[in-house]
Amino acid sequence: MGMKKEINTERIPIKLWLDDLEEGALQQALNLANLEIAFRHIAIMPDAHQGFGMPIGGVLAALDAIIPNAVGVDIGCGMCSLRTNIREADTDKLKKIMGLARKRIPVGFKHHKQKQDDKWMPETNGKLPIVEQEYESAQHQVGTLGGGNHFIELQKGSDGFVWIMIHSGSRNIGYTVAKFYNEKAKKMNEIWYTDYQKDLAWFPSDSEEFHQYKAEMEYCIEFAFNNRKLMMERMKECISDVYPDVEFSGFINKPHNFADDEVHFGQEVILHRKGATRARKGELGMIPGSQGSPSYIVKGKGNPDSFESCSHGAGRVMSRNQARKVLDLKEEKAKLDNRGIIHAIRGKSDLDEAPSSYKNIEEVMALQQDLVSIEVELQPLAVIKG
């Protein structure tokens, strides 16, 4: 299967890798296609759903401009994974590992009590006002999971090995940078442009603000990477405490909220991926399901129509509030308990991360066979959620 349909009613086409884009996300895609800075076409991934300003699962190539809201509030959010040489992990040992992890990795709104080592903080080079303002608190936040759909998961691979996968972002430092520059872009666009969309306000490349935002965004991408790396180090320690002879290999890291200078269709562009993963030819990546469904290690096919991108996950079928209202706690817990998954659904407030609040990952994968090939299928064993 490949691209499902193309919409040609707007300034540039919209290419969709799914049939059933919800109304709100569709309107956001139409808005993107009418931006004067948008190049060639808009690509919408099979996990797409409504976000702020731009659909999550959206890919936009911009000419000489950057849009803070097309990167999103969790700058540099992404995944990393690592393979162990463990072939069999029994429930008691899994519980022990996750118990140790909960003590060493703060989740939700919790931070480290002590500042973490400076080596986990990227260099600031003295020209990053928001980063410098948030630097000290970020030293307590590096190596923390956060909330929402962020997770640490132990998984059994179709290759016979146990894997670790982590999904997390840039914590409060990324959020603060994103909010500050989006507000700034809105104010500037009100002055410069009569016909602009406030949720898609941008900085032109010849403005000082463009370079400021880009530098701070790049810092946050690196911070988010270090955040995942430090959590991965802690997970390695926890597993080594339970399996002293364990070995680790095959580290992969992929952000899915970022903008980067790239060349597509012979044109230099600023490629915005919001909830989308880069999938160049031969490039390894990860596409997770929910805590009750498989995740995948994938290899990119470099499809030019998707701007060499693929989905970043399964995508939601219902909002967090809706999931808490309509899903049945007993049913959702039973689905996971019956499969022996050590899961994170304890009360009604956790239902926003129940498997039923997500799209079917197998269907999402079937829709992007022209974007990626599956290298390893990973079944969930144990999960920590924010």
C-alpha positions in Angstrom: 0.0 0.0 0.0 1.1 3.6 -0.5 -0.3 7.1 -0.5 -4.1 6.8 -0.2 -5.3 10.1 -1.7 -4.4 13.6 -2.8 -6.3 16.8 -2.3 -5.9 19.4 -5.0 -8.3 22.1 -4.0 -5.8 24.4 -2.3 -2.7 26.4 -3.3 -0.5 23.3 -3.2 -1.6 19.6 -3.0 -2.0 17.6 0.2 -0.8 13.9 0.0 -2.3 11.6 2.6 -1.2 8.2 3.7 -4.6 7.5 5.3 -8.3 7.5 4.4 -9.9 8.8 7.5 -8.4 12.1 8.6 -10.6 13.7 11.3 -12.2 17.0 10.4 -10.1 19.2 12.7 -6.8 17.7 11.4 -8.1 18.0 7.8 -8.8 21.7 8.2 -5.3 22.2 9.6 -3.8 20.4 6.6 -5.8 22.7 4.3 -4.4 25.7 6.2 -0.9 24.5 5.7 -1.4 24.0 2.0 -2.4 27.6 1.7 0.6 29.1 3.4 2.6 31.2 1.0 5.9 29.8 2.3 4.8 26.1 1.8 6.7 24.3 -1.0 5.6 21.5 -3.4 2.9 19.7 -1.3 2.0 18.8 2.3 2.5 15.2 3.4 0.2 13.7 6.1 1.4 10.5 7.7 -0.9 7.5 8.5 -1.0 8.2 12.3 -2.1 11.8 11.8 -4.6 13.6 14.2 -5.3 17.1 15.2 -2.6 19.1 16.9 -2.1 22.9 17.6 -2.0 24.7 14.3 -0.6 21.7 12.4 -1.7 18.1 12.5 0.5 15.7 14.5 1.8 13.5 11.7 2.2 16.4 9.4 5.3 17.2 7.2 5.8 20.7 5.7 8.6 22.0 3.5 9.0 25.7 4.0 10.9 28.2 1.8 13.1 30.6 3.7 10.9 30.5 6.9 10.5 28.6 10.1 7.2 28.0 12.0 7.5 27.3 15.8 4.1 25.7 15.9 5.0 23.3 13.1 7.8 22.0 15.3 5.5 21.9 18.4 5.9 22.5 22.1 7.9 19.4 22.9 10.9 20.3 20.7 13.1 17.4 19.9 10.7 14.8 21.4 11.6 11.4 20.0 12.5 7.8 20.6 15.6 5.8 21.3 16.0 2.1 21.6 18.7 -0.4 22.5 19.0 -4.2 22.1 20.1 -6.4 25.0 21.5 -9.9 24.6 18.8 -11.3 27.0 16.6 -13.9 25.4 14.2 -14.8 28.2 13.0 -12.3 30.9 10.7 -13.7 33.6 8.0 -11.6 35.2 9.8 -11.4 38.6 13.0 -10.1 37.0 11.0 -7.6 34.8 9.2 -6.3 37.9 12.5 -5.9 39.7 14.1 -3.9 36.8 11.0 -1.6 36.5 11.0 -1.1 40.3 14.6 0.0 40.2 13.9 2.2 37.2 11.1 4.0 39.1 13.6 4.9 41.8 16.2 6.2 39.4 14.2 7.9 36.7 11.7 10.6 37.8 8.4 10.5 35.9 5.4 12.8 35.4 6.1 16.2 37.0 8.9 14.9 39.2 12.5 16.1 38.7 15.9 15.0 40.1 16.6 16.5 43.6 20.2 17.0 42.6 21.5 18.8 39.5 22.8 16.2 37.0 26.3 16.2 35.7 27.2 19.1 33.4 28.2 16.6 30.7 24.5 15.9 30.0 23.9 19.6 29.2 24.7 20.8 25.7 27.0 23.8 25.2 25.1 27.1 25.3 27.7 29.4 23.6 26.2 32.4 25.3 23.5 33.4 22.7 20.4 31.5 23.9 18.4 33.8 26.2 15.5 31.3 27.0 17.8 28.4 27.3 20.1 30.3 29.7 17.0 31.4 31.7 15.9 27.7 32.1 19.4 26.2 32.3 19.5 25.5 36.0 16.1 23.9 36.3 16.9 21.9 33.1 19.9 20.4 35.0 17.3 18.8 37.4 15.1 17.7 34.5 17.7 15.9 32.2 17.2 12.2 32.6 13.4 12.5 33.5 10.5 11.0 31.6 7.7 13.5 31.8 4.1 12.6 31.2 1.5 12.1 28.5 2.5 9.5 26.0 6.1 9.3 27.1 7.2 5.8 28.1 10.0 3.4 29.0 9.2 0.0 27.7 10.9 -3.4 27.8 10.0 -5.4 24.7 10.6 -8.9 23.2 11.8 -8.7 19.6 11.1 -11.0 16.7 14.9 -11.4 16.6 14.7 -13.2 19.9 16.2 -10.4 22.1 14.8 -8.1 24.8 14.9 -4.4 23.7 14.5 -1.2 25.7 12.6 1.7 24.0 12.3 5.2 25.5 10.0 8.0 24.3 10.6 11.5 25.8 11.3 15.1 24.9 12.9 18.4 26.0 10.8 18.8 29.1 10.1 22.3 30.4 13.0 23.9 28.5 11.6 23.0 25.1 8.1 24.0 26.1 9.3 27.4 27.3 11.3 28.0 24.1 8.4 27.0 21.9 5.8 29.2 23.7 8.1 32.2 23.8 8.9 32.1 20.1 5.4 31.2 18.9 4.1 34.3 20.8 6.8 36.4 19.2 6.0 35.1 15.7 2.3 35.9 16.2 3.1 39.5 17.2 5.5 40.0 14.3 3.1 38.4 11.8 0.4 40.8 12.9 2.6 43.7 11.9 4.1 42.2 8.7 1.2 40.3 7.1 -2.4 41.2 6.6 -3.4 37.6 5.8 -1.6 35.3 8.2 -2.8 32.4 10.4 -2.0 33.0 14.0 -1.5 29.3 14.8 1.1 29.1 11.9 3.0 32.3 12.5 6.5 32.2 11.1 9.9 33.9 11.1 11.4 34.7 7.6 15.0 33.6 7.2 16.3 37.1 6.9 15.1 38.0 10.4 17.1 38.0 13.6 14.3 36.1 15.3 14.6 33.2 12.8 18.2 32.6 13.8 17.4 33.0 17.5 14.6 30.5 17.4 16.6 28.1 15.2 19.6 28.1 17.6 17.4 27.6 20.7 15.4 24.9 18.9 18.6 23.1 18.0 19.7 23.3 21.6 16.4 21.8 22.8 16.8 18.9 20.2 20.2 18.1 21.6 18.9 18.4 25.2 16.0 16.0 24.4 18.6 13.6 22.9 20.7 13.8 26.1 17.6 13.4 28.2 16.9 10.1 26.5 20.5 9.0 26.6 20.7 9.6 30.4 17.5 7.6 30.9 19.0 4.8 28.8 22.1 4.8 30.9 20.0 4.5 34.0 18.0 1.6 32.4 21.2 -0.2 31.5 22.3 0.1 35.2 18.9 -1.3 36.4 19.1 -4.2 34.0 22.7 -4.9 34.9 21.7 -5.1 38.6 19.3 -7.9 37.7 21.3 -9.5 34.8 25.0 -8.9 35.7 26.3 -10.4 32.4 24.0 -8.4 30.1 25.4 -6.7 27.0 23.9 -3.9 25.0 24.1 -3.0 21.3 22.4 -1.3 18.4 21.5 2.1 19.9 19.1 4.1 17.7 17.9 7.7 18.3 15.2 9.5 16.3 13.5 12.9 17.0 10.0 13.5 15.6 9.3 17.2 16.5 11.9 19.3 14.6 12.8 21.5 11.7 16.0 21.0 9.6 17.7 22.3 6.5 17.2 19.7 3.8 17.0 19.4 0.0 13.9 18.0 -1.6 13.0 18.0 -5.3 16.2 19.9 -5.9 15.2 22.8 -3.6 16.7 23.9 -0.3 13.9 23.9 2.3 13.4 24.0 6.0 11.6 20.7 6.5 9.2 20.6 9.5 8.3 17.3 11.0 5.6 17.4 13.7 5.0 13.9 15.0 6.8 12.5 12.0 10.1 10.6 11.7 12.8 10.9 9.1 13.0 7.8 6.9 15.8 8.3 4.5 16.8 5.2 2.4 18.4 2.6 4.6 18.0 4.8 7.8 16.9 2.9 10.9 14.1 4.2 13.1 11.3 3.2 15.5 7.5 3.3 15.3 5.9 2.4 18.6 2.4 1.1 19.1 0.6 1.4 22.5 1.5 -0.4 25.7 -0.8 -3.2 24.5 0.4 -3.5 20.9 3.6 -4.1 19.0 6.3 -1.6 18.2 8.7 -1.8 15.3 12.3 -1.2 14.3 12.0 0.0 10.7 14.3 0.9 7.8 13.5 4.0 5.7 12.8 3.7 2.0 13.5 7.4 1.2 10.2 8.1 -0.4 10.4 11.6 -1.9 6.6 12.1 -1.8 6.6 11.9 2.0 9.8 14.1 2.1 11.6 11.0 3.3 9.3 10.7 6.4 7.1 8.1 8.1 4.7 8.0 11.1 6.0 8.4 14.6 3.6 6.0 16.2 0.1 4.6 16.0 -1.7 8.0 16.5 -4.7 8.6 18.6 -8.3 7.7 17.8 -9.7 9.7 20.7 -8.6 12.7 22.8 -7.2 12.2 26.3 -10.4 13.5 27.9 -12.7 11.4 25.7 -10.6 8.3 26.6 -11.0 8.9 30.3 -14.7 9.4 29.9 -15.7 6.5 27.5 -13.2 3.6 28.1 -13.9 0.9 30.7 -11.1 0.6 33.3 -11.7 -3.1 34.0 -11.8 -4.0 30.3 -8.6 -2.1 29.5 -6.7 -3.6 32.4 -7.9 -7.1 31.5 -6.7 -6.7 27.9 -3.1 -6.1 29.2 -3.3 -8.5 32.3 -4.4 -11.4 30.1 -1.3 -11.0 27.9 1.0 -10.8 31.0 2.1 -7.2 30.2 3.4 -5.3 33.2 1.4 -2.1 32.4 0.8 1.4 33.7 -3.0 1.5 33.8 -4.0 1.7 37.5 -6.9 4.1 37.7 -9.3 6.1 35.5 -6.8 8.9 35.0 -4.5 6.5 33.1 -7.1 5.6 30.5 -5.9 8.3 28.1 -2.9 5.9 27.5 -5.0 2.7 27.2 -4.5 0.7 24.0 -8.1 1.5 22.9 -7.3 5.2 22.7 -4.9 4.5 19.9 -5.2 3.5 16.2 -4.5 -0.1 15.3 -0.7 -0.1 14.7 -0.8 -3.0 12.2 -3.2 -0.9 10.0 -0.9 2.1 10.4 2.1 0.0 9.3 0.2 -1.4 6.3 -0.5 2.1 5.1 3.2 3.0 4.9 4.8 0.1 3.2 6.1 2.5 0.6 7.8 4.6 3.4 9.5 1.9 5.6 10.2 -1.8 5.8 9.9 -3.7 9.2 13.2 -5.0 10.5 12.1 -6.2 14.0 8.7 -6.5 15.5 8.7 -5.8 19.3 6.0 -7.1 21.7 5.5 -5.2 25.0 6.7 -6.9 28.2 6.7 -4.1 30.8 6.1 -0.4 30.7 6.5 2.8 32.7 4.4 5.8 31.8 4.7 9.4 33.0 
